[in-house]
Amino acid sequence: SRWAKAGLKVFLGSRDAGRAQKAAAELNARIPGDRIRGLVNEEAAAATDLVVVTVPFSAQAGIYKSIAEHVRAEAIVIDCTVPVAANVGGKVTHTLGVWEGSAAQHAQSFLPKGTKIAAAFHSLSAVALNDIDAEMEGDVLVCGAKATKEPVKELVHAIAGLRFVDAGPLENARIVEPITALLIGINHRYDTDRAGIHITGI
């Protein structure tokens, strides 16, 4: 919704078209411009050169299998998945080991060879993002090939108050993804829901 508020056109995907359209209508009612369109996941993936996947780890494989053949050859896929243990009955402050190294690399294994993928947005509070009238602040650590960085940077900076930080290759996602679980624990201990991070000295 913040991207729509910034003037970007957004395709909101769901397994159910009716649910996607309802969610889009609710968001459009909050943001002038009618920039959000609800589609089934396959149509949403095919409609843009920047595909952002934000699903629980337990749903990741199913989503990627459904959209893999619909992602444009020139598209960049931005994976925001975190392998938290809560997805398999564990604690939300713990993460799971992933065979490929990270959830983003796991996602890559379902996409056609050569698909450009980045891992990003793990350090942002969902509550803060959804409160579109509140100011955002914090750094977004982005992992991926060099070709993914500039388009993702533009998405980061489209949200006022956020800063893009190049966190290296996709392999580094195994370090970045667990930050979400760390921040959830900090939120709990400090009785907040908006903890984030800043990288100093750059």
N, C-alpha and C positions, 0 to 999 in steps of 0.2 A: 504493500500500500504506500510506503514511503517513496518507492520508485515512481508510482503513478502520480503522487503528489509533486514530485520533481519534474513531471512532464513526460515521463517515459510511457510507452505503450506496454501493457503487461498482459500476458496470456496465462490465466490461472488454470492449472490442470487438476483433474480428478478422475478416478475410475468411473465415476457416474456423471454424465453430462448435466443432469438436473441439479445435482449438488454443486457442481462447479459454477453453473449459472446463478444459483442462489447466492453463493459466497461472493461472486463478482458483483452482483447487484447490491449486496449489503455494503461492500467496500466502496462502490461507486457512489453510494448515498452519502458517504462520509467525505468524499474527495471530489471537488469539481472537475469536470472534463470528461467523465465517462470513458476513462482510459483502460479499464480492466475488463477483459473478456473471458468468460468461463468456457472451457473446452475439455473434452476427454484428454487424458494424458498424451495419447499418441498424436492427436491434432495439435496440442500445445507444443510438443517437442518439435513438430515439423514446421511450426509457424515462425520460428525465430533462430537467429544465429547465436543467441546466448541462452542456454538452457540451465536453469537453476533447480537442483533437486534437493528438497528439504523434507525428508521423511525419516521416521524411526529406522534404526538399523535392521529391525526385524522385517521391514517392508522393502528394504533397499533392493534386494535381488529381484523381487517381483516387478518393481517399477522399471528397473533397467532392462529386464527381459522384454517388457511390453513396449518400451520406447526405442530400443536399440536400432531397429531397422527404419525408424522414422526420423532420427536425428540427421540433420543436414551434414553433408561431407565437410563443409567449411565451418560448422558450428563449434563453439566452445561449450563444454559441459562443466558446470560449477557444482561440485558435490559439497554439501554441508552436513553430511551424515556423521554421527558420532556413535561409535560402538559401545554405548553404555550398557552395563550389566543388567540394568532394569528391564531391558528388552527380553531377557531370558529368566526373569524372576529375581535378579540380584539387586544390588544397591545402585541408585542413580549416581552416586559419587564414585563408582568403580567403572572401569572400562574393560572390555574384552580383548584378548589377543586375536588378531586377524591374520590368517595364513599369509595373505599377500603383503602384509606389513601395515596396512591402514585401510580404513573404510573406503577412502578415495581410490586406492589401488584395487580394492575388491570391485568397486564400481567399474573401473576401467576394464576389468576382465570380461564384462558383459557387453561392452561396446565394440563396434567394428575396429579392426586394427587401424591405427592412424588417427583415431578420434582424439581431438585435443581436450584434455581434462585438467581442471584445477580444483584445489581444495581451499575453501574460504568460508568466512563468516562464523567460525566456531566460537569466537570470543565475544559475541554480541548477545545481550539479553533479549529474549523473545518478547518479554513483557514490555521492555522499553521500546522495541521496534514497533509493536502494535499500538503503543500510545503515541499516535502520530502527531499530536500537538505538543509533546514534550521534546526537549532538546536531546539529541544524541551526542555521545562523546566516546572516544576510544579508538584503538587501533585494530585493523583487520589484517591478520597474518595470512598471506596468500602463497600457497605452494603449487608449483606446476612448471611446465616448460615455458621458456622465454616468450613464445608466441601467445601465450594466454594472458600475460601480465597486464598489458596496456588495456585491453577490453574490460578485464576485471577491475582494474584501477578506476576506470570511468564509472563503473557501477558503484564502487565504494564511495567515490567522491560525489556521486549524485545525491548521497544522503549527507546533509550538512552535519558537521561535527565529527565525521569519521575520517581516519587517515589510513591510506594503503601502506602496508609494509611488505616488501618482497621477502618471503621466508624461504626462498630457495626452491629446489626441485620437488616434484610430487612425493618423492620418498620421505621428505620431511613432514608429511602429513601425519605420520605415526607419532610425531612429537607434538604437533599442534592440536590434533583432534582431542586428546585427553584434557586439554585446557577447559573444555566445556564442563567436564565432571568436576574439575578443580574449582571452577567458578560457582557451580551449584553448591558445593560444600561451603565456600566462602559466604555465599548468599545466606545460607542457613545459619552460620555462626554469627553473622552480623545483622541478622533480621532484615534483609533487603531482598530485592529480586532484580537488581540492576548492576551487579558487579561486572566490570570489564577490565581491560588491560591497556597500559601504555608502555611502549618501548622507548626508553630514554637514550639520549646521546646520539640521535640521528637527525 
